């Protein structure tokens, strides 16, 4: 190709055009950033705004009017706060009691499910069948599971931890097994070409690739654990948020019953947030953390 030689006037014109393009690109970038801020910030505040509107409607009995409810059927937030303040001591004790059941059962069930998935991943032919059998545990209703655990482990904390463990074990096993086995063949071929051992394949490839699936199972298990512990206390228990909730519903003391529901919801949000923070610490590259 022939080299094009520009005259001095042409070179000056080209340089002038380039100098005009750069501010235009910069201004375009600023405009886009401005639009991003304008449309993104309100969307972030929308959940808080919606929550505030919902509480105001609830407090001023807009929800009662909409669904034809009486105040004794659905206490307003100020009544619930009053019940929490007047019964703070017993609510704190019962929250700690239920929290031990939730966290203990969550850890035991998640650990057992993870170990079962790891063992199955090393023997996939037999492991797939074992994981399928374990997944069937999710079909057992709490109503049937609670009396069995109370019969085996007594009416103390251990029975509710057993209920939570059974409910969380299958989710962790299925999710972790899928994550450990969902490896692209090219990755396995590369590790094999480097003469990687089975242990190295697990620690360097399979386990890191399975971390998003593991944390997804942990977040699901946390919600399941709260349900299992509280519903398990409905049957045979002498303390705990679930016991207090069912007792106060029978006594028609709805503000205190709703106080138990609110505390259980706050406990669930706190524990779920802790798992999210741990997930961001260990796998910041995950799509869910972007």
C-alpha positions as CSV (number, residue, x, y, z in Angstrom):
1,X,0.0,0.0,0.0
2,X,1.2,3.5,-0.8
3,X,1.8,5.8,2.1
4,X,-0.4,8.9,2.0
5,X,1.5,12.0,2.7
6,X,-0.6,14.9,4.0
7,X,0.2,18.5,3.7
8,X,0.7,20.7,6.7
9,X,-2.8,22.2,6.3
10,X,-4.3,18.7,6.1
11,X,-2.4,17.5,9.2
12,X,-3.7,20.5,11.1
13,X,-7.3,19.7,10.0
14,X,-6.9,16.1,11.2
15,X,-5.5,17.1,14.5
16,X,-8.4,19.6,15.0
17,X,-11.0,16.9,14.3
18,X,-9.3,14.6,16.8
19,X,-9.3,17.3,19.5
20,X,-13.0,17.8,18.8
21,X,-13.8,14.1,19.1
22,X,-12.3,13.6,22.6
23,X,-14.5,16.1,24.4
24,X,-17.5,14.7,22.6
25,X,-16.6,11.1,23.9
26,X,-16.0,12.4,27.4
27,X,-19.3,14.3,27.4
28,X,-21.1,11.2,26.1
29,X,-19.6,9.1,28.9
30,X,-20.7,11.7,31.5
31,X,-24.2,11.8,30.1
32,X,-24.4,8.0,30.2
33,X,-23.1,8.0,33.8
34,X,-25.7,10.6,34.6
35,X,-28.5,8.6,33.2
36,X,-27.3,5.5,35.1
37,X,-27.3,7.5,38.4
38,X,-30.7,9.0,37.7
39,X,-32.4,5.7,36.9
40,X,-30.4,3.4,39.3
41,X,-30.6,5.3,42.6
42,X,-34.4,5.4,42.8
43,X,-34.6,1.7,42.1
44,X,-32.4,1.0,45.0
45,X,-34.6,3.1,47.3
46,X,-37.8,1.5,46.0
47,X,-37.9,-1.5,48.4
48,X,-37.5,0.9,51.4
49,X,-40.2,3.2,50.1
50,X,-42.6,0.3,49.5
51,X,-41.9,-1.1,53.0
52,X,-42.6,2.3,54.6
53,X,-45.9,2.7,52.6
54,X,-46.9,-0.9,53.7
55,X,-46.2,-0.1,57.3
56,X,-48.2,3.1,57.2
57,X,-51.2,1.3,55.5
58,X,-51.0,-1.4,58.2
59,X,-50.7,1.1,61.1
60,X,-53.6,3.2,59.9
61,X,-55.7,0.1,59.2
62,X,-55.8,0.4,55.5
63,X,-55.1,-3.3,55.2
64,X,-57.9,-4.0,57.6
65,X,-60.3,-2.1,55.4
66,X,-59.1,-3.8,52.3
67,X,-59.5,-7.3,53.6
68,X,-62.3,-6.7,56.1
69,X,-60.2,-7.5,59.1
70,X,-60.6,-6.5,62.7
71,X,-57.9,-5.2,64.9
72,X,-57.9,-8.3,67.1
73,X,-57.4,-10.4,64.0
74,X,-54.5,-8.4,62.7
75,X,-52.8,-6.2,65.3
76,X,-51.3,-2.9,64.1
77,X,-47.5,-2.4,64.3
78,X,-47.8,-0.2,67.4
79,X,-49.6,-3.0,69.3
80,X,-46.9,-5.5,68.3
81,X,-44.1,-3.2,69.4
82,X,-45.9,-2.7,72.8
83,X,-46.2,-6.5,73.2
84,X,-42.5,-6.8,72.4
85,X,-41.5,-4.2,74.9
86,X,-43.7,-5.6,77.7
87,X,-42.5,-9.2,77.1
88,X,-38.9,-8.4,76.1
89,X,-37.3,-10.8,78.7
90,X,-39.2,-13.9,77.7
91,X,-38.9,-13.1,74.0
92,X,-35.2,-12.8,74.3
93,X,-34.8,-16.1,76.1
94,X,-37.1,-17.9,73.7
95,X,-35.3,-16.3,70.7
96,X,-32.0,-17.6,71.9
97,X,-33.5,-21.1,72.5
98,X,-34.9,-21.2,69.0
99,X,-31.7,-19.8,67.5
100,X,-29.7,-22.7,69.0
101,X,-32.1,-25.1,67.3
102,X,-31.9,-23.3,64.0
103,X,-28.1,-22.9,63.8
104,X,-27.4,-26.3,65.3
105,X,-29.7,-28.2,62.9
106,X,-28.6,-26.0,60.0
107,X,-24.9,-26.8,60.6
108,X,-25.4,-30.5,61.2
109,X,-27.7,-31.0,58.2
110,X,-25.6,-29.0,55.8
111,X,-22.4,-30.8,56.9
112,X,-24.0,-34.2,56.5
113,X,-25.4,-33.3,53.1
114,X,-22.0,-31.9,52.0
115,X,-20.2,-35.0,53.1
116,X,-22.7,-37.3,51.3
117,X,-22.3,-35.3,48.1
118,X,-18.5,-35.4,48.3
119,X,-18.5,-39.2,48.8
120,X,-21.0,-39.6,46.0
121,X,-18.9,-37.5,43.6
122,X,-16.0,-39.9,43.9
123,X,-18.3,-42.9,43.0
124,X,-20.7,-41.2,40.5
125,X,-22.4,-44.5,39.3
126,X,-23.5,-45.5,42.8
127,X,-23.5,-41.9,44.2
128,X,-26.2,-40.6,41.8
129,X,-28.7,-43.2,43.2
130,X,-27.8,-42.4,46.8
131,X,-28.3,-38.7,46.2
132,X,-31.7,-39.5,44.6
133,X,-32.7,-41.5,47.7
134,X,-31.6,-38.7,50.0
135,X,-33.6,-36.2,48.0
136,X,-36.7,-38.1,48.8
137,X,-36.3,-36.9,52.4
138,X,-37.7,-33.5,51.3
139,X,-41.0,-35.3,50.6
140,X,-41.4,-36.1,54.3
141,X,-43.8,-33.5,55.9
142,X,-42.8,-31.8,59.2
143,X,-46.1,-33.0,60.7
144,X,-44.9,-36.7,60.3
145,X,-41.2,-35.9,61.1
146,X,-41.8,-34.0,64.3
147,X,-43.4,-36.9,66.3
148,X,-40.7,-39.3,65.1
149,X,-37.8,-37.0,66.2
150,X,-39.6,-36.3,69.5
151,X,-39.9,-40.1,70.1
152,X,-36.2,-40.7,69.2
153,X,-34.5,-37.7,70.7
154,X,-36.9,-36.5,73.4
155,X,-38.7,-33.2,73.7
156,X,-35.7,-31.0,74.1
157,X,-33.5,-29.1,71.7
158,X,-32.1,-32.2,70.1
159,X,-35.4,-33.2,68.6
160,X,-35.9,-29.8,66.8
161,X,-32.2,-29.9,65.7
162,X,-32.9,-33.4,64.2
163,X,-36.0,-32.1,62.3
164,X,-33.9,-29.2,60.9
165,X,-31.0,-31.5,60.0
166,X,-33.3,-33.9,58.0
167,X,-34.9,-30.9,56.2
168,X,-31.6,-29.3,55.2
169,X,-29.5,-32.4,54.4
170,X,-31.1,-33.3,51.1
171,X,-30.9,-29.7,49.7
172,X,-27.2,-29.5,50.4
173,X,-26.5,-33.0,49.1
174,X,-28.3,-32.5,45.7
175,X,-26.9,-29.0,45.1
176,X,-23.3,-29.8,46.1
177,X,-23.3,-33.1,44.0
178,X,-24.5,-31.2,41.0
179,X,-21.8,-28.5,41.5
180,X,-19.0,-31.1,41.9
181,X,-20.0,-33.0,38.8
182,X,-20.8,-30.1,36.5
183,X,-17.2,-29.6,35.3
184,X,-16.4,-28.9,31.7
185,X,-14.5,-31.8,30.0
186,X,-11.7,-29.4,28.8
187,X,-10.9,-28.5,32.4
188,X,-10.6,-32.2,33.4
189,X,-8.4,-32.9,30.3
190,X,-6.1,-30.0,31.2
191,X,-5.8,-31.2,34.9
192,X,-5.2,-34.8,33.7
193,X,-2.5,-33.6,31.3
194,X,-0.7,-32.2,34.3
195,X,-0.9,-35.5,36.1
196,X,-3.2,-34.1,38.8
197,X,-4.2,-36.6,41.4
198,X,-7.8,-37.2,42.5
199,X,-7.3,-35.1,45.6
200,X,-5.8,-32.3,43.5
201,X,-8.7,-32.5,41.1
202,X,-11.1,-32.1,44.0
203,X,-9.4,-29.3,45.8
204,X,-8.2,-27.3,42.8
205,X,-11.1,-27.8,40.4
206,X,-14.2,-29.5,41.6
207,X,-14.6,-27.7,45.0
208,X,-14.0,-24.1,43.7
209,X,-16.5,-24.7,40.9
210,X,-19.0,-26.1,43.3
211,X,-18.9,-23.1,45.8
212,X,-21.7,-21.2,44.1
213,X,-24.0,-24.2,44.3
214,X,-22.9,-24.8,48.0
215,X,-23.7,-21.2,49.0
216,X,-27.1,-21.4,47.2
217,X,-27.9,-24.5,49.2
218,X,-26.8,-22.7,52.4
219,X,-29.2,-19.8,51.7
220,X,-32.1,-22.1,51.0
221,X,-31.3,-24.2,54.1
222,X,-31.3,-21.1,56.4
223,X,-34.9,-20.3,55.4
224,X,-35.8,-24.0,55.8
225,X,-34.2,-24.2,59.2
226,X,-36.3,-21.4,60.6
227,X,-39.5,-23.0,59.4
228,X,-38.4,-26.5,60.7
229,X,-37.5,-25.2,64.1
230,X,-40.5,-23.1,64.7
231,X,-43.0,-25.6,63.3
232,X,-41.3,-28.4,65.3
233,X,-41.9,-26.4,68.5
234,X,-45.7,-26.5,67.8
235,X,-45.9,-30.1,68.8
236,X,-43.9,-31.1,71.8
237,X,-42.0,-28.2,73.4
238,X,-42.0,-26.1,76.6
239,X,-40.2,-23.1,75.3
240,X,-39.1,-21.3,72.1
241,X,-40.7,-18.9,69.6
242,X,-42.9,-21.6,68.0
243,X,-44.2,-22.8,71.4
244,X,-45.0,-19.2,72.4
245,X,-46.6,-18.5,69.1
246,X,-48.9,-21.5,69.2
247,X,-49.7,-20.9,72.9
248,X,-50.6,-17.2,72.4
249,X,-52.8,-18.0,69.3
250,X,-54.8,-20.4,71.5
251,X,-55.2,-17.6,74.1
252,X,-56.1,-15.1,71.4
253,X,-53.3,-12.8,72.4
254,X,-52.5,-11.8,68.9
255,X,-50.1,-8.9,69.5
256,X,-47.7,-11.2,71.3
257,X,-48.2,-14.0,68.7
258,X,-47.3,-11.5,66.0
259,X,-44.3,-10.3,68.0
260,X,-43.0,-13.9,67.7
261,X,-43.6,-13.8,63.9
262,X,-41.7,-10.5,63.6
263,X,-38.8,-11.7,65.7
264,X,-38.5,-14.9,63.7
265,X,-38.5,-12.8,60.4
266,X,-35.8,-10.5,61.8
267,X,-33.8,-13.5,62.9
268,X,-34.1,-15.1,59.4
269,X,-33.0,-11.9,57.7
270,X,-29.9,-11.5,60.0
271,X,-28.8,-15.1,59.5
272,X,-29.4,-15.0,55.7
273,X,-27.4,-11.7,55.5
274,X,-24.5,-13.3,57.3
275,X,-24.4,-16.1,54.7
276,X,-24.4,-13.6,51.9
277,X,-21.5,-11.7,53.5
278,X,-19.5,-15.0,53.8
279,X,-20.4,-15.8,50.2
280,X,-19.0,-12.4,49.0
281,X,-15.9,-13.0,51.0
282,X,-15.1,-16.5,49.5
283,X,-16.5,-16.2,46.0
284,X,-16.6,-12.5,45.0
285,X,-16.3,-13.7,41.3
286,X,-19.7,-15.4,41.4
287,X,-22.5,-14.0,39.2
288,X,-24.8,-13.6,42.3
289,X,-22.3,-11.2,43.8
290,X,-21.9,-8.9,40.8
